[in-house]
Amino acid sequence: MSFDWQTDDRAEWPEAAPPPVTPPKRRRWRWAAGLALLLLTTAVLARAWLQRLDSVTGQLEAEILASDAVLQGAAARGDGEIFATFLSGRDADWAAATTKLAGDGAIYRRSGLGLTWLPGETVGEPEVTLAPDLRTAEVTHDMAYAIDVGNGLTETVVLRQTAVYRTGSNRWLLSPPERSFWGADRTISGQYLTVHFPTRDASLVERLFLRIDDKLGEMCTQLATFSCPSNFQVEVLFSTAPESLAQADLLGVLATESPPLLLPTPTLAGLPQTEEAYQALFRGYASLVLAAAITDIVDWRCCEQAVFYKAVLNELLHELGLRPEPVTTAQFETLWQEAVPLSAGAEWWSGDGRSEAALPGAIVGLAHDVWGQTAVAVARSLADNPHQSYSGWLHLLAGPDFPRDEELQQAWRAFVYAQSASGQAARPIPYPNQDLQLLCRPDLEQRLALFRYDLSSGDFQLEQPLNQDVAYMAALPHGDGLAIWERSDRPNVNGLYLWHDGLKIDLSWEKTPSSAGSVPYRLDPTGERLILVPDNIVDATYGLLDVGACLTKECQVATVLGFPVVSPDGQRAIALESTFPPTYAQSHGILKLVDGEGEVLTAVGEGTSPFWIDAHTFAYVLDAGEGRRDTLMRGSLDDPVPEKWLSVDEITAVLPDTDRLRLIDYATMTPDPNILALITTRSQAEGGVTEFLAYHLTTQKLAAHEVLSSTVLGPHEYLLSPDGRWLLLRPLNAGEWTLLWIDLTTFASQRLVVQPPDQLSLAWGADWSADGNWLALSDGDLVRLLAPAYNYETLFIPHHTDCLTAVWVQPTHE
């Protein structure tokens, strides 16, 4: 063992570590303060930048919305010129098509898809989405549209419209979307349908595609008398081009000559915002696709009779559940109330129709419901006979059961009435316990026959053929038979006879200048004697026939020189000598007071419209010459020399236009003995105004005043109901006959449009039931049964028979 010893001076001792130095404390608050200052500065700068960005963005959005507001207003007004100044010019074709849409008011119009734009309804505020470069923006609007749900009712749905704007030199401009906006083109195919569409609308189009393909299958398998060829396929292009909006209607579809069918893609048409809106959009698209498919299969070529073909398509689309009933009950009511004839369809046949727009659809309904034609058969009839006449087409559809135009018209009127609100209204009161006897032309021949209609059973039976083509009849007292006049083969013999209990009682007598008239007119106020009128306008001899005497003993006929206006008790009459029929307003002449046997008691004067105030007092309108009839004269049995009673100026003194010349056209007492009813007219130079006035004799004030017509009446006539409640006025206005009735107890009036009459007067075309509730009105090829107090009417339509006269008689079933 050895040791290495070292002395202190040699020894190497380790140095002692110096004492640690304590560093000064770091001032961390300075770092924190610096960091906070940095963050604050950054936040302030960021806030300022964001505020600046918000300010810029807000300003840009305001500018965009300003341009958009101008375009919205121009679109609503159809102002293409203003619209064009806010369009981008980068795509000339797009700009031209969009300008045309704006000028046509079709930017947001979607009527071809079954959607009616409601520009006045606001749905939220437009939303603006700016692109990151702040040079492009999308603006979305939620637009309200009405959809027809049938029976004149609508619902509102919302479609979202998207517009793209780009900055211009001094404003934001509506611009065509970039290709990237739409995405790539895609195609899908099904059993019947192939569609091409942009990716942007993929989810919605795929859903529509499945529904439309199924609906095409229904079309092929469920439409009557229709089938699809084995290789049937429809090709549709959902287009991004604005012109596709203009083509999205039936006419645009019908004009498509080759596939594909061009329809606006959903974003262009508007994106549905609810399930109801989606269903509406589906029906709109499906209607156009199926219309194109049907047209292709039936091989109809545009555009002969396009209006009628569109009406057929609407019926077919209704059958497939895509469109509501083509013609509403209200539209049928209009057709009925305006008496639109079947012949009016000829206007629409040439494409220039001015009558009720529902007419073509109603005619298609007639062919379907009455003539047994399927809608497909009607479509093929148009496709197979493009150059046929309107009348020829109707007869083709109607078939051999309707060989004459008159029979087509009769079927048309019956159909329109049955579909109208009037035809579907419940009868408010029972029919009277009476039958109707009718003079008709069976099978629309010229020779007349007597028929009976039992309202309780609906039986319509021939009772007796007549020998002539001209005849008139009136009911006997208490409806116990008929008085009938036929034109006689012997010129000097009248043809009057009674029809009583199924037997003919001849009353004919030799005609002489002094013999009584022989045409039955109506019963006098007592209901016992029948007024007889001449069978020509030359003779002025009338008669009063005691019907009871004719049935029990020898007939008694009183000859009267003039039409007898019989007093309420039947003892006296005012006889009016006139060459006009007694109901006509032009009927004026010499007036005489006669007794019950027609003997002249005294001359009364010259005038028109004689009437009885009571059983002892009469009045009439004075004819002062040159057509001046503005004064009422009054006389009595005790003092038959008439005196001035009232002038039209006195009666109308309370009216603001008393300076206008009014003439009294007709006058009578109302059921209220204190109220006088008048019809006044003004000359054509004064405007041709016709007014109804009810004048209270005690208070000397007007109880009612109504303007009945603002045009010249032309030929017209009056008929007062037996109970004095109803005044009938039939004027001819602008080639259209109307019937106006006035309730003389309430002074309310109602109006009907009727066929031009072929009988002499209302006296043979209108007859009141015994209870006064029902008016039987012969109206061409049908009989209208009216209950005026209840604003109700129904029809009796004798098939293939034209009835001229209908009167109430006692029933055969007591």
MOJOFEN-V488119 format. One record per helix or strand of 2 or more residues. SS is the DSSP state (h for helix, s for strand). FROM is the first residue (numbers start at 1). LEN is the number of residues. If there is no record, write none. Layout:
SS;FROM;LEN + SS;FROM;LEN
This chain:
h;28;50 + h;80;5 + h;92;12 + h;111;3 + s;115;16 + s;136;15 + s;153;15 + s;172;4 + h;179;4 + s;185;5 + s;193;6 + h;199;24 + s;234;6 + h;243;4 + h;250;5 + s;261;4 + h;266;4 + s;271;2 + h;275;24 + h;306;14 + h;329;9 + h;342;8 + h;359;11 + h;375;10 + h;390;9 + h;405;15 + h;421;4 + s;434;9 + s;449;5 + s;460;6 + s;471;5 + h;477;3 + s;482;5 + s;496;5 + s;503;4 + s;519;5 + s;529;5 + s;541;6 + h;547;6 + s;556;6 + s;563;4 + s;572;6 + s;588;8 + s;600;15 + s;617;6 + s;631;6 + s;643;5 + h;648;4 + s;663;7 + s;675;7 + h;684;3 + s;690;7 + s;701;9 + s;716;5 + s;726;8 + s;736;8 + s;749;5 + h;762;4 + s;766;3 + s;775;5 + s;782;6 + h;788;3 + s;792;5 + s;801;10
